[in-house]
Amino acid sequence: MDLSTLRGALFKKNITKILNFCCYEFLCFIHLHFYLVIHVYFFWFCTDFSRISWISDIIVVVSPENIETMKTIIEKYGHKRVTVVAGGITRHRSIFNGLKVFAENEFSSHLLQKPEVVIIHDAVRPFVEEDIISKVVMAAKEHGAAGAIRPLVSTVVASAADGFLDHSLERARYRASEMPQAFLFDVIYEAYQQCTDYDLDYGTECLHLALKYCKTNAKLVEGTADLWKVTYKRDLYAAESIIKDNLSQQVCVITNVKETLAQVGFLLPESLKSQIKVEAISVSLSKNDSRLQNIISGQCYNFVCVNEKRCALQETQELVDMLEKSNIPLLCPVVLILVHLDISENNSFSIGMEDLTTIKKFARETKKKNILVYGLLIQCKEHSRPTRSYKCTLY
């Protein structure tokens, strides 16, 4: 079965735990006119940052009219360590407002503890890995400022006043400035305090402010190709495609401990390994299994449960309960495929229809919780020979 065909726009978590020795702050800036369109993508990357243990606070800067909406969404999806701040009319004024929550009471109900290092990132760059974040942070800790860069895709030219070419830049010598960027807090806050109104209204480069006002020369860190910016409507489709693809790359196969089912549970992961990452465990869902809890907390959004038909719903409900109690954000739907192996001799049509009605009702209820349930019924009859006959029903 092609798992990707069963998915909507879902989520994959890919993280390594590092830098537990120090806490940093994270500022996230939402383009005001773009917020309502892309909040799904924003919360995908916001979830990534909120799960990095060495980031102590996340400051979200939005337009004043969207503050309550943002707070509602943050509360709905259970994001922790998040403070919402009113933005300004320009990029630099919004960033400055975000920094002020550590120094000025008027921008927050209480002052947050001043960080050693602050990370600045754009919400419209949702695909950023922890590895590049940590590299930028460590470079800023050593040099005072650091930022991600990428090679220029096109040559940059300057036009004269009459609209004709004035000169062009040598592309090999220049780089595109990307996010994330990181700074020693005292460096970037002092730079913003010294900014002129012209800087705040027309400037765009934070690294330049650190150099201009604090004589801090930023370390440039080569970034990855996934730092691109969601700017145009077509970029939303590309972002959605990336999310769908990433979320279909991992599946957890859960089998009952019984021997017959364990054989199926072994063959299924083996057949899937060539296509996706597979976590296979053999466990009863009625028990509190630490391996399954770890897989769920790692934000796996795809599950295949192989079980006996007569007890499948009870065990499946226990998995649904585990998902609800976990910290996994159900912003994107979880896909749950039930493989029912019926080895009984009494496989009557009426019993099959009754079971089908029950599972459909169960699926309707779980859909309200953003959990999509699909089922595969395998009717297996024993013979005197060591072979079996199978009848499969997809529902």
HELIX and SHEET records of a PDB file:
HELIX    1   1 LEU A    3  LEU A    6  5                                   4    
HELIX    2   2 LEU A   32  PHE A   34  5                                   3    
HELIX    3   3 TYR A   35  SER A   50  1                                  16    
HELIX    4   4 PRO A   64  ASN A   66  5                                   3    
HELIX    5   5 ILE A   67  LYS A   76  1                                  10    
HELIX    6   6 ARG A   91  LYS A  100  1                                  10    
HELIX    7   7 ASN A  105  PHE A  107  5                                   3    
HELIX    8   8 GLU A  130  HIS A  143  1                                  14    
HELIX    9   9 ARG A  171  ARG A  173  5                                   3    
HELIX   10  10 PHE A  185  GLN A  194  1                                  10    
HELIX   11  11 ASP A  197  TYR A  202  1                                   6    
HELIX   12  12 CYS A  206  CYS A  214  1                                   9    
HELIX   13  13 ALA A  225  LEU A  227  5                                   3    
HELIX   14  14 LYS A  233  LEU A  247  1                                  15    
HELIX   15  15 GLU A  259  LEU A  272  1                                  14    
HELIX   16  16 SER A  290  SER A  297  1                                   8    
HELIX   17  17 LYS A  309  CYS A  311  5                                   3    
HELIX   18  18 ALA A  312  LYS A  325  1                                  14    
HELIX   19  19 PHE A  349  LYS A  367  1                                  19    
SHEET    1   A 7 VAL A  82  ALA A  86  0                                        
SHEET    2   A 7 ILE A  55  VAL A  62  1                                        
SHEET    3   A 7 TYR A  24  PHE A  29  1                                        
SHEET    4   A 7 VAL A 117  ASP A 122  1                                        
SHEET    5   A 7 ARG A 175  LEU A 184 -1                                        
SHEET    6   A 7 ALA A 145  PRO A 151 -1                                        
SHEET    7   A 7 LYS A 219  GLU A 222  1                                        
SHEET    1   B 2 VAL A 157  SER A 159  0                                        
SHEET    2   B 2 LEU A 165  SER A 168 -1                                        
SHEET    1   C 6 LYS A 277  SER A 282  0                                        
SHEET    2   C 6 GLN A 250  THR A 255  1                                        
SHEET    3   C 6 ASN A 302  GLU A 308  1                                        
SHEET    4   C 6 VAL A 334  ASP A 342  1                                        
SHEET    5   C 6 ILE A 371  GLU A 382  1                                        
SHEET    6   C 6 ARG A 388  LEU A 394 -1                                        
END                                                                             
